[in-house]
Amino acid sequence: SLIKKEEDLRWKERSLIKKEEILKESLIKKEENLMAEKLYLMKEKETLMKEKGELATERKKIEQQASASKSEDRVATITFNMNEKRLQQDDTARFAARVGDLFQWHSNAKIKKKWVAPYFPIIQSSGSGKTKLMGMFRNGTSFRTSSGEVWNTTNLEPSDKLSQSYTELDVTIILLLCYQQQRQAPGLDGVFDAAFPVPVTKQDADRKNLVAVLDNLASQANTTRIVFLFDEAQHLLSKDSWHFRCVRWWLRDANPQHKKEVVAVFAGTTSQLTNFHDEVAASSNTRDPPSRYHEEGADLLPPFYQIYTTGLYRWKKGFKMPADATEFEKAVVHGRPLFAGLMERDRKNFWNRQPTILRKLLICHPPQDWHKDSLAKASILATRLQMGETSLQVASDLVARGYATLTAYSEQGNYAQIAHLADPVLARLAMCLMTPGYKGKEIQGIANNAASTTTRSWSKYMAEMFSNAICLADKGDIGEIGVALYMLQCGDILRFARDSRLQTLSIPVDDFLDLAIDPDLEKFKILNTTNDFSVSLNFIQVTKQYLCFRNVTQSFPLSGWYLRSLYESARATYAVDNEPVYDLLVPIRVKNPISTKTDELDEAYTHVPMLVSVKNRYKFTGKNATSALVNMRNLMNELRGDEKGIAVLVLVGLDAPRWKSTFSKSLRDATGIEDISYENQMEKQRNLLKNEARGQFIVVIREDDPFGVSQSLTSCAVNDGEGAIHHCALDIKNAAFKFLEEDFQGKEDLLWYKQNRDNRAVEALLRLIKEQNQEKN
C-alpha cells in the first residue's frame, strides 16, 4: 500500500512537472508574441512619425505656397514707390498734427480719463498711400500740432543697428511692419525700422513676448517722446483682437514704466481698428494681471482718413507715358497713384495686374460667384455710378475689401460715409464686366456666367440694391442714378463696337444720342457707326461733384479747363448740391476746325458741357419740357458767355398713353418738333451740333428700353410698398412729406397712382403721414 501511494505521488509529481513545463512554454510563446506585437507597434509608430513628418513638411510647403500666392495676389508690394517724393504735403501736415495731439493724453488728466489709450487708427482703402504717409511723416523734420506747438522728429536706424545711439531730439518715430508669426518674416526694404511678429495663439506667454518686444524698442530710444507706427495692423485683430488689446494696454502702462510718453498709430483698411467694444474686466485668459485692470477711459479716438492722393500723378513732372499709349492708358494718371505708378514703371506688369485688381474690386470669394453676392454687385455699380449712402457695415466692407474711399466718420463710430472717387482703371474693369460679349484677359475665369452680364441684368442689380436697402439714394436721386446707368450702357455698346479691347473711350456724340433716343441695339451691330469725332464724349464713370457747391460758385463746373480735366479722366459728374437746372454734367470735346494739332492738351480741342436734366415722373407736358431745355441753354449762356453746349432732357417713368397724346402735341406747339425720334430731332440741328457744338435733345426712356432701366426704377418706386417711401428720402421722419412734395402734384395724381399702380405704396404713404401727424398733406 505504501509502495502504491509512493508511485501515485511520483506520478502526480511528474504530471505537475509536465504542466509546469507546458505553462513555461506557453508563457515563453506569449512573451514572444508580445515582443512581436511590440516590434510591430514600434514599426507602426515609426511609420506614423515618418508620415507625420512628411505631412508637416507638406503642410509647410502648402503654407509657403499660399503665402507666396497671397503675396502675388497683391497689386504691388507694401513698399512700392516708397522712395519717390510725395507730390503734396497737406496730408502729412494734418497727420502730424493729429499725432502731436496724442501726447496730451499723458499730460492732461481729463483727457486721460476720457480716452482709452493714446492712439488712433488710419483707415483707408488699398492703394491710397497709408504706408507712404507714415514714411513721409517719419522722415520729416518739423511739424506743428493743432494747438500750434512745434516739435521735431527723428527715426530709428534700420533693425540691425538698433543698438546704436541716436541724435537727442524731441521725438523718436518707429515704423513697424506687422506680420503673422508663423509666416516668414517680411523684408524691411530699407523702409521699416523693424518687423513686429504677431503670435497665432493668445496665451499669457504671448502677451509677455509682445510686451517684451515693445519694451525693448522703447528702451532704445533716447527721447522722452516716442511714436510707434504699426503698418498692416489688421494682423493684430485675429483672436477677437486679443493682440491689439495687449498693445493698447501696454500703451497705457509705458509712461510710468519707462518714464516716457508713448503714442501709437495703427494703419489698415478695416474699420475694426476703431469699432471696438469697451475693455472687459480681466479674466483667466487676461492681457494683464487683474490688479492692473483700468477702469477709466473708454472712448476711442476717431480714425484718420484724410488721404487725398487721387489724381496726383497728373501733376507729376516727367511722367513717362508710353508713346503709343491708348486713350485709356492716358487717363490712368487721374486715378490712384498706385495704378499710375505701375503704368509708369512697367506697362506690361500693369496689364498683368488687372485681373488681381478686378478680384479685389469684386470683394467676394470665389470671384466667379460675384453675381450671387450683393456686396460685389454694389461694388461694381458704385464704382461707375455712385449708389448713395449705405449702412456702416457695408461701408466698412467696401473700404476694407474693395476700393471705396472713406470720406466721413463720426466720433461715436455709428456713421460712415464713402465715395468711389475718379479712377479710370476701376471704372474700365467694371465696364468690361458689364459689357456683354467682352472676352478680355481681365475677366477670364471670372465673368463665366453669360446670364449675369446681359444688357438688362445691371438695372436689375441696381433695383436689388435699392429694394433690399443695401444702398439708399438721396431724395430724387434714384432717377438720376438710373439715367446715369442708361447713358453708361449706351456708351459701352458703342465703345465695344469700335474697339473690342475697350481701350478707345471716345465716341461721337451723334452716335451716342442716336442710341440713347432710339435704343435699337441690333441697328448698331449691323450699320457702320460714324467716324466723325469732331464732337465726342468718353465718360465711363459718373462721380459725385465734391469740388464746389452752387452757393460758392456756379460757373466753376462749366469752365473749359475743368471740363477738359473731366474729359481726360473719362468721367462725368452729378450736379453740385442744390442745382435746380440740371442733374448730370457730361464733358464734350470739340475739335477746332482751324487747328491741325492732335495733342489733347493744346489748342486742337475745346471742351463744352452737356447738361442733362432728369425727370422721373409719370406725367410731363411739352411745355414743361420746353422750359427745362430753355433753362439749361440760358444757364450755359449766362455762365460761359456763349451758347456752346448741349442740353439734354431725359424723361423716365412716363405713362405711355399720357405722353404719346398730350406730350407730343404740346411739344410740337412749343418747339415745332413733330416727334422725338432721333432723325426728327437731328434734322434741324445736325449742322449746328457739328459746327458749333450746340443742340437740345429729348430722350424718353420707354417702358421696354433694352437696358431695363425704366422697369427697374418702377420696381424701386412702386413694388416695394412701404420700402418705396423709405427709399425716396433718407430722412425717414419726413419721408411722407417729402414723398408727396417731390413726386406727387395734387390729389388727382395721388388717386391716379393708387388706381394704376400699387395700393401698398399708397397705404404705406398714408400710414406714415398719420404717424408723423402730417395732417395738412
Helices and strands as residue ranges (DSSP letters): H 2-72, H 90-102, H 104-107, H 109-114, E 119-123, H 130-138, E 142-144, E 150-152, E 154-155, G 159-161, E 171-180, E 194-198, H 204-219, E 225-231, G 233-237, H 238-258, E 261-268, G 271-273, G 290-292, G 312-315, H 327-331, G 332-334, H 337-345, H 347-352, H 354-362, G 367-372, H 374-385, E 389-390, H 392-401, E 405-409, E 416-419, H 424-434, G 441-443, G 450-453, H 457-467, E 471-472, H 477-498, E 507-508, H 509-517, H 521-526, E 535-537, E 542-543, G 556-558, H 560-568, E 572-574, E 584-591, E 605-616, H 622-640, E 645-652, H 656-658, I 659-663, H 664-671, H 678-683, H 686-692, E 694-701, H 709-714, I 715-719, H 722-727, G 732-734, H 735-743, H 747-756, H 759-771
